Amino acid sequence: MITATRPDQTASRTRDRQSERQNMRRLYLLIYPLCLFAAVASRLAGHAEDASQRPTQSVFAEARSAAYAAAGYAFHA
């Protein structure tokens, strides 16, 4: 079977993907504590809300989704 890509290009792409994953993980670990603090502060500031208006997610899940969203935008720039 003949392939259209050279082996050195494939290895380069694999290294690039691994590097991006590693950068994403580092960025996530940097952003997560900030998002966690923001989520906790948001919940504490809104302590007078009704029970029906409270978020269904835990503070940790809210921080995790915010951190992944923020880290994702960093790779689109």
ChimeraX commands (.cxc) that place a marker at each C-alpha (Angstrom):
marker #1 position 0.00,0.00,0.00 radius 0.5
marker #1 position 1.32,3.43,-0.91 radius 0.5
marker #1 position 0.73,6.27,1.51 radius 0.5
marker #1 position 0.56,9.94,0.67 radius 0.5
marker #1 position 2.39,11.11,3.80 radius 0.5
marker #1 position 5.99,10.61,4.68 radius 0.5
marker #1 position 6.84,8.94,8.00 radius 0.5
marker #1 position 8.65,12.02,9.26 radius 0.5
marker #1 position 5.51,14.14,8.70 radius 0.5
marker #1 position 3.40,11.68,10.66 radius 0.5
marker #1 position 5.84,11.69,13.55 radius 0.5
marker #1 position 5.92,15.48,13.47 radius 0.5
marker #1 position 2.12,15.68,13.65 radius 0.5
marker #1 position 2.06,13.25,16.55 radius 0.5
marker #1 position 4.60,15.34,18.45 radius 0.5
marker #1 position 2.58,18.48,17.70 radius 0.5
marker #1 position -0.61,16.92,19.05 radius 0.5
marker #1 position 1.14,15.67,22.17 radius 0.5
marker #1 position 2.64,19.10,22.70 radius 0.5
marker #1 position -0.78,20.74,22.33 radius 0.5
marker #1 position -2.31,18.30,24.82 radius 0.5
marker #1 position 0.46,19.02,27.29 radius 0.5
marker #1 position 0.02,22.78,26.85 radius 0.5
marker #1 position -3.74,22.42,27.29 radius 0.5
marker #1 position -3.25,20.48,30.51 radius 0.5
marker #1 position -0.80,23.05,31.89 radius 0.5
marker #1 position -3.10,25.90,30.99 radius 0.5
marker #1 position -6.05,24.09,32.58 radius 0.5
marker #1 position -4.09,23.56,35.80 radius 0.5
marker #1 position -3.25,27.25,35.84 radius 0.5
marker #1 position -6.80,28.45,35.13 radius 0.5
marker #1 position -8.79,25.97,37.27 radius 0.5
marker #1 position -8.00,27.54,40.68 radius 0.5
marker #1 position -9.01,30.96,39.35 radius 0.5
marker #1 position -12.28,29.59,38.00 radius 0.5
marker #1 position -12.92,27.74,41.25 radius 0.5
marker #1 position -12.42,30.95,43.21 radius 0.5
marker #1 position -14.76,32.79,40.83 radius 0.5
marker #1 position -17.44,30.08,41.14 radius 0.5
marker #1 position -17.27,30.11,44.95 radius 0.5
marker #1 position -17.36,33.92,45.04 radius 0.5
marker #1 position -20.33,33.89,42.67 radius 0.5
marker #1 position -22.23,31.47,44.88 radius 0.5
marker #1 position -21.43,33.41,48.04 radius 0.5
marker #1 position -22.43,36.73,46.51 radius 0.5
marker #1 position -25.76,35.30,45.36 radius 0.5
marker #1 position -26.72,33.87,48.75 radius 0.5
marker #1 position -30.19,35.49,48.70 radius 0.5
marker #1 position -31.40,33.64,45.58 radius 0.5
marker #1 position -34.38,31.33,45.55 radius 0.5
marker #1 position -33.77,27.60,45.58 radius 0.5
marker #1 position -35.25,27.41,42.07 radius 0.5
marker #1 position -32.58,29.78,40.69 radius 0.5
marker #1 position -29.58,27.95,42.14 radius 0.5
marker #1 position -27.34,26.19,39.64 radius 0.5
marker #1 position -27.68,22.42,39.41 radius 0.5
marker #1 position -23.92,21.88,38.99 radius 0.5
marker #1 position -21.51,21.62,41.86 radius 0.5
marker #1 position -18.97,24.40,42.31 radius 0.5
marker #1 position -16.23,22.07,41.11 radius 0.5
marker #1 position -18.11,21.09,37.94 radius 0.5
marker #1 position -18.84,24.73,37.21 radius 0.5
marker #1 position -15.16,25.64,37.65 radius 0.5
marker #1 position -14.05,22.71,35.49 radius 0.5
marker #1 position -16.32,23.65,32.61 radius 0.5
marker #1 position -15.28,27.31,32.85 radius 0.5
marker #1 position -11.58,26.36,32.88 radius 0.5
marker #1 position -11.93,24.10,29.83 radius 0.5
marker #1 position -13.84,26.82,27.98 radius 0.5
marker #1 position -11.22,29.45,28.80 radius 0.5
marker #1 position -8.32,27.14,27.89 radius 0.5
marker #1 position -10.02,26.23,24.61 radius 0.5
marker #1 position -10.16,29.87,23.56 radius 0.5
marker #1 position -6.41,30.19,24.09 radius 0.5
marker #1 position -5.77,27.73,21.25 radius 0.5
marker #1 position -8.03,29.59,18.81 radius 0.5
marker #1 position -6.00,32.77,19.01 radius 0.5
marker link #1:1,2 radius 0.2
marker link #1:2,3 radius 0.2
marker link #1:3,4 radius 0.2
marker link #1:4,5 radius 0.2
marker link #1:5,6 radius 0.2
marker link #1:6,7 radius 0.2
marker link #1:7,8 radius 0.2
marker link #1:8,9 radius 0.2
marker link #1:9,10 radius 0.2
marker link #1:10,11 radius 0.2
marker link #1:11,12 radius 0.2
marker link #1:12,13 radius 0.2
marker link #1:13,14 radius 0.2
marker link #1:14,15 radius 0.2
marker link #1:15,16 radius 0.2
marker link #1:16,17 radius 0.2
marker link #1:17,18 radius 0.2
marker link #1:18,19 radius 0.2
marker link #1:19,20 radius 0.2
marker link #1:20,21 radius 0.2
marker link #1:21,22 radius 0.2
marker link #1:22,23 radius 0.2
marker link #1:23,24 radius 0.2
marker link #1:24,25 radius 0.2
marker link #1:25,26 radius 0.2
marker link #1:26,27 radius 0.2
marker link #1:27,28 radius 0.2
marker link #1:28,29 radius 0.2
marker link #1:29,30 radius 0.2
marker link #1:30,31 radius 0.2
marker link #1:31,32 radius 0.2
marker link #1:32,33 radius 0.2
marker link #1:33,34 radius 0.2
marker link #1:34,35 radius 0.2
marker link #1:35,36 radius 0.2
marker link #1:36,37 radius 0.2
marker link #1:37,38 radius 0.2
marker link #1:38,39 radius 0.2
marker link #1:39,40 radius 0.2
marker link #1:40,41 radius 0.2
marker link #1:41,42 radius 0.2
marker link #1:42,43 radius 0.2
marker link #1:43,44 radius 0.2
marker link #1:44,45 radius 0.2
marker link #1:45,46 radius 0.2
marker link #1:46,47 radius 0.2
marker link #1:47,48 radius 0.2
marker link #1:48,49 radius 0.2
marker link #1:49,50 radius 0.2
marker link #1:50,51 radius 0.2
marker link #1:51,52 radius 0.2
marker link #1:52,53 radius 0.2
marker link #1:53,54 radius 0.2
marker link #1:54,55 radius 0.2
marker link #1:55,56 radius 0.2
marker link #1:56,57 radius 0.2
marker link #1:57,58 radius 0.2
marker link #1:58,59 radius 0.2
marker link #1:59,60 radius 0.2
marker link #1:60,61 radius 0.2
marker link #1:61,62 radius 0.2
marker link #1:62,63 radius 0.2
marker link #1:63,64 radius 0.2
marker link #1:64,65 radius 0.2
marker link #1:65,66 radius 0.2
marker link #1:66,67 radius 0.2
marker link #1:67,68 radius 0.2
marker link #1:68,69 radius 0.2
marker link #1:69,70 radius 0.2
marker link #1:70,71 radius 0.2
marker link #1:71,72 radius 0.2
marker link #1:72,73 radius 0.2
marker link #1:73,74 radius 0.2
marker link #1:74,75 radius 0.2
marker link #1:75,76 radius 0.2
marker link #1:76,77 radius 0.2
view
